[in-house]
Amino acid sequence: MAKQLTMLVMILVLTSMPYASAQDWPQWLGASRDGQADFKAPTKWPAELTNKWTVVVGDGVATPALVGGKLYVFARADDTEVLRCLDAETGQEIWTDTYAVAGADGPARNYAGPRSSPTVAEGKVVTYGVRGTLSCVEAATGKLLWRKDSVDKHWPTFYTSSSPLIADGMCIAQMGGEQASVTAFNLSNGDLKWNWTGDGAAYASPALVNVDGIKAVVAETDKRIVAISLADGKLLWEKPYAGSSRMSLNTDTPLFVNGTLYYSGTGRGTTACRLKKDGAGFADTELWANPDNSVKFSTPVLKDNLFLGLSEGNKLFCINTKNGKTVWSKDIDGGQGFGSIVIAGSVAMALTPKGELIVFELDAAGFKPLASYKVAQNDPKAYPVASGNRIYVKDQDSLALWSVQE
């Protein structure tokens, strides 16, 4: 009898834990931080999407995470930052975790809430608030496991936007401001694992790469792009990467595909370089540089040699990764460099700050729109989360579920 009870308890525990599936979006830019979503595009796009529900979740532009039928939404409500766990089917709230903290002010006052997306892995959720509060809670219950403040109680001029990364039992976050660090904590208890302090913080999120069998964290800092050993935090590679003006910000997440690193910055075009192991570190070989397309507040995506982005000049663009040449570009309405693009199965989706979701073909021949929908009223700057036939859209204070029904 005791053995049967033990088995029953184990089954209940396992079935209550949030495990990532193919259709989940567990962190910033999806499962592999590459903007790829498991979405089933219809054979014919409908005239309208179906709004299943809309709930007010608080101020902020952080993209929600989707894992195991649960949505994890990080926002600001009253004088607190709040992480909400919602039922993805109904939008009903399951639990919340809150803590009191001031919002962003000064030049960033119009966006007082969080920008950094929750990261869900190993049964835990990690968030990073606008004033540098790093928190880890149980995904199933919201129970607080640990919480830390930025190393120097400072943050970049426009406050934190970097989303934490979870890998090999560690949480990696770009903490602080001018005296910043890329820091790894033990995911279970928050103990410090390693700390790299070679440059100040910017607004980009780190990416995990594997170069000839060596795992590393690639991060855009204030004036550099660096690769840091995941195992011990040692610097493996660096390159100067600073803009020529105060608004030349490092904001995009580096993309690493098949040994090639892609990165782009304000006024600096887009670059592709090959990374290889070289002695105790890495060496890079530039493959191409495209001066015509620079991103400002958007991270590009890649599919079948098509590199898609939204430029600081409010153009959707497509670069052929074989030669680095622009194959097409398309003006969009408004945005000032804001907006987002995801690969949604066999199509691409772009969400503009005016709340228009543009669906278009993955085609090197030119921009070929398939459908366009109004999915938000209030300044969406988070990425759309596409899964199955559903699209979750977070605007400045609400979250909505839209369904594609043929």
Secondary structure, DSSP 8 states (H G I E B T S, - for coil): -HHHHHHHHHHHHHHHS----TT-B-STTTTTTS-EE-B---SS--SS-EEEEEEE--B-----EEETTEEEEEEEETTEEEEEEEETTT--EEEEEEEE-----GGGGGG-S--S--EEETTEEEEE-TTS-EEEEETTT--EEEEE--TTS---TT------EEETTEEEEEE-STT-EEEEEETTT--EEEEE-SS---S---EEEEETTEEEEEEE-SSEEEEEETTT--EEEEEE---SSTT----S--EEETTEEEEE-TTS-EEEEEEEEETTEEEEEEEEEETT--BSS---EEETTEEEEEBTTSEEEEEETTTTEEEEEEE-SS-TT--EEEEETTEEEEE-TTSEEEEEE--TT---EEEEEE--SS---S--EEEBTEEEEE-SSEEEEEE---
